[in-house]
Amino acid sequence: MKKKFKDREVLSGNFLRQLFFIMKLTLFILITSTLGLFATGSYSQNTRITLDLKSVTVKETLKAIENESEFFFIYNNELINVDREIDINVKNQKITEVLNNIFEGRDVEITVIDRKIVLAPAYMGEQQPTKRITGKVTDQSGVPIPGAAIIVKGTTIGSTSDNDGNYSYCLSTTSKLGK
């Protein structure tokens, strides 16, 4: 019996060494494969587009790009002027170059996220300065009033007081307030 027990110990020692070697080899292959994925460019970096359009709207141009590629656009018609007419003639250019050409001098922020292209006015990304308004609502005898509605006159901006009558809200310094 002792001999069989020793064989199991030797066998398990070899087995553990082999298992450890396989684990190291698997980890090496996994890391090598992952680094190879990072080295390849994304679809948006590699895709090139050819367009030859005369007297078409920006909206039609964006549709043509969607049809020729796997891109799709996200934008608001009220914020981005897509009804203006343009002429575009590009051959084998990157999507970012084509879009920069279309929206040159238009204050449009272009964000490419894989196959999604978000068009937004440049001012949308800017954070407006704010002013914090705080106070306390009390009755004539100085007792706090919880749940009171506080609204800036002429706007829909406001807050409600907490259990101690305190309120707080942020007001954009560029907001136009009624008098």
Beta strands, then each sheet from edge to edge (+ up, - down):
strand 1: 48-57
strand 2: 72-74
strand 3: 85-94
strand 4: 108-113
strand 5: 116-121
strand 6: 130-136
strand 7: 149-151
strand 8: 158-160
strand 9: 166-172
sheet 1: 1+ 3-
sheet 2: 2+ 5+ 4-
sheet 3: 6+ 9-
sheet 4: 7+ 8-
end
